[in-house]
Amino acid sequence: MIGDIITVKGVKCVVLDKINGNPFVIALDLDIESPFGNSNNYKKSELRKRVESWFKDTGIKAIARDVDLTAMDGYKGYGALNAIIAPLTFDEYRKYNHILTPHIKNWFWLVTPWGSPEKDNWASNYVCFVDHGGSASYDYYSTGGGLAPAFILDRNQCFNKSLSDFTNDELIAELNKRLKV
């Protein structure tokens, strides 16, 4: 259910939404820090490498999602990214902050750049983040910040959830499989 805390392969997550029947979650309390990178472009960032490396080691099965990299000033030059794992965008955080805010203990990066590198102004050096109180802001991309990666879980994966999250057909199929009927 949306808002539930679940554990997937030892990773504590909060369920933000259901996408095509699959839970969209964000990992909590990872205690991993990383600078964003050498620019505000997530595609080429150190943060992306760190998030993908962490995820590979978890053994979690997830489904790719489109991640919009539009900057806060409307710059669309970074395009979008089809990714299995990535921090939330600013728009996703705005949509889900009522669910996520009570669970935030440390600040973490979002993927959204603050400004366009084409304008060559102060904003091109910054990236959005969420502070420990749940407020969105921006910081210099070389600053060390926390990881809170989001991903769409494959619903066929085992994780701690209640029986009410399964359809009757899924429960019957699992019982038949276990009984080898």
C-alpha positions as CSV (number, residue, x, y, z in Angstrom):
1,M,0.0,0.0,0.0
2,I,1.1,3.5,-0.7
3,G,2.9,5.0,2.3
4,D,3.9,1.6,3.7
5,I,7.5,0.9,4.8
6,I,8.8,-2.3,3.2
7,T,12.1,-4.1,3.2
8,V,13.5,-5.4,-0.1
9,K,16.6,-7.6,0.0
10,G,17.5,-5.8,3.3
11,V,16.9,-2.3,2.0
12,K,14.3,-0.2,3.8
13,C,11.9,1.6,1.4
14,V,8.7,3.6,1.5
15,V,6.1,2.9,-1.2
16,L,5.3,6.2,-3.1
17,D,3.0,4.9,-5.7
18,K,1.9,1.9,-7.9
19,I,2.9,2.1,-11.5
20,N,1.3,-0.6,-13.7
21,G,0.7,-2.6,-10.6
22,N,4.4,-2.4,-9.5
23,P,5.4,-0.5,-6.4
24,F,7.4,2.7,-7.0
25,V,9.6,3.1,-3.9
26,I,12.5,5.2,-2.5
27,A,15.2,3.7,-0.4
28,L,15.6,5.2,3.1
29,D,18.4,5.6,5.6
30,L,21.2,4.4,3.3
31,D,23.9,6.5,5.0
32,I,25.9,6.8,1.8
33,E,27.2,10.2,0.6
34,S,28.4,11.4,-2.7
35,P,29.1,14.6,-4.5
36,F,26.7,15.1,-7.3
37,G,29.6,15.5,-9.8
38,N,31.5,18.0,-11.9
39,S,28.4,19.6,-13.4
40,N,24.6,19.6,-12.8
41,N,24.1,16.9,-15.5
42,Y,22.9,13.7,-13.9
43,K,23.7,11.6,-17.0
44,K,27.4,12.3,-16.5
45,S,27.5,12.6,-12.7
46,E,29.5,10.8,-10.0
47,L,26.1,10.4,-8.2
48,R,24.7,8.3,-11.1
49,K,27.7,6.0,-11.0
50,R,27.4,5.7,-7.2
51,V,23.7,5.0,-7.3
52,E,24.0,2.4,-10.0
53,S,26.9,0.7,-8.3
54,W,25.0,0.5,-5.0
55,F,21.9,-0.9,-6.7
56,K,23.9,-3.6,-8.6
57,D,25.1,-5.0,-5.3
58,T,21.5,-5.2,-3.8
59,G,20.2,-7.9,-6.1
60,I,16.8,-6.1,-6.3
61,K,14.8,-6.5,-9.5
62,A,13.4,-3.3,-10.8
63,I,11.8,-1.9,-13.9
64,A,13.1,1.1,-15.9
65,R,11.4,4.5,-15.7
66,D,11.8,7.7,-17.7
67,V,13.6,10.3,-15.6
68,D,13.0,13.9,-16.8
69,L,16.2,16.0,-16.4
70,T,14.6,19.4,-17.1
71,A,16.2,22.1,-15.0
72,M,14.2,24.4,-12.7
73,D,14.6,27.2,-15.2
74,G,13.1,25.1,-18.0
75,Y,16.3,24.1,-19.7
76,K,15.7,20.8,-21.5
77,G,19.2,20.3,-22.9
78,Y,19.9,17.2,-20.7
79,G,16.8,15.5,-22.0
80,A,15.5,12.4,-20.2
81,L,17.0,9.2,-19.0
82,N,15.5,5.7,-19.1
83,A,16.9,4.3,-15.9
84,I,16.3,1.3,-13.6
85,I,17.5,3.4,-10.6
86,A,17.8,7.2,-10.1
87,P,17.0,9.8,-7.4
88,L,13.7,11.5,-7.6
89,T,13.1,14.5,-9.9
90,F,11.9,17.7,-8.3
91,D,8.5,17.1,-9.8
92,E,8.3,13.6,-8.3
93,Y,9.4,14.9,-4.9
94,R,6.7,17.6,-5.1
95,K,4.1,14.9,-6.0
96,Y,5.2,12.5,-3.2
97,N,6.5,14.8,-0.4
98,H,3.4,14.2,1.8
99,I,4.3,10.5,1.9
100,L,8.0,10.9,2.1
101,T,8.6,13.8,4.4
102,P,7.8,12.0,7.7
103,H,10.5,9.5,6.9
104,I,13.4,11.8,6.0
105,K,16.3,11.8,8.4
106,N,19.2,13.1,6.2
107,W,19.3,15.3,3.2
108,F,19.6,13.8,-0.2
109,W,20.1,14.8,-3.9
110,L,17.4,15.0,-6.5
111,V,18.3,14.7,-10.2
112,T,16.9,18.1,-11.2
113,P,19.5,20.8,-12.2
114,W,18.8,24.2,-10.7
115,G,19.7,26.1,-13.9
116,S,20.9,26.0,-17.5
117,P,24.6,25.6,-18.3
118,E,24.0,27.6,-21.5
119,K,23.1,30.7,-19.4
120,D,26.6,30.6,-17.7
121,N,25.3,32.0,-14.5
122,W,25.4,31.0,-10.9
123,A,22.4,28.7,-11.2
124,S,24.3,26.4,-13.6
125,N,26.5,25.3,-10.7
126,Y,23.6,23.9,-8.6
127,V,21.4,20.9,-8.2
128,C,18.2,20.4,-6.2
129,F,18.2,18.5,-3.0
130,V,15.8,17.8,-0.1
131,D,17.0,18.7,3.4
132,H,16.5,16.7,6.6
133,G,13.3,18.6,7.4
134,G,11.8,17.8,4.0
135,S,12.3,21.2,2.3
136,A,13.6,21.3,-1.3
137,S,16.5,23.6,-2.0
138,Y,19.7,23.7,-4.1
139,D,23.4,23.2,-3.5
140,Y,26.7,23.3,-5.4
141,Y,27.2,20.1,-7.4
142,S,30.5,19.3,-5.8
143,T,29.0,19.2,-2.3
144,G,28.7,15.8,-0.7
145,G,25.0,14.7,-0.3
146,G,23.0,11.7,0.6
147,L,21.6,9.0,-1.6
148,A,17.9,8.2,-1.7
149,P,17.4,6.3,-5.0
150,A,14.0,5.6,-6.3
151,F,12.9,2.6,-8.4
152,I,10.0,0.6,-9.6
153,L,10.0,-2.8,-8.1
154,D,9.2,-5.8,-10.2
155,R,6.0,-7.0,-8.4
156,N,7.0,-10.6,-8.9
157,Q,9.9,-10.1,-6.6
158,C,9.7,-11.2,-3.0
159,F,9.7,-8.5,-0.4
160,N,7.9,-7.9,2.8
161,K,4.3,-6.9,2.1
162,S,0.9,-7.8,3.4
163,L,-1.3,-10.5,2.0
164,S,-3.8,-7.9,1.0
165,D,-1.2,-6.6,-1.6
166,F,-1.6,-9.8,-3.6
167,T,-4.5,-10.7,-5.8
168,N,-6.4,-13.9,-5.1
169,D,-5.0,-15.3,-8.4
170,E,-1.4,-14.5,-7.3
171,L,-2.0,-16.2,-3.9
172,I,-3.6,-19.3,-5.5
173,A,-0.7,-19.5,-8.1
174,E,1.9,-19.3,-5.3
175,L,0.1,-22.0,-3.3
176,N,-0.2,-24.3,-6.4
177,K,3.5,-23.7,-7.1
178,R,4.5,-24.7,-3.6
179,L,2.2,-27.7,-3.6
180,K,3.4,-28.6,-7.1
181,V,-0.2,-28.9,-8.3
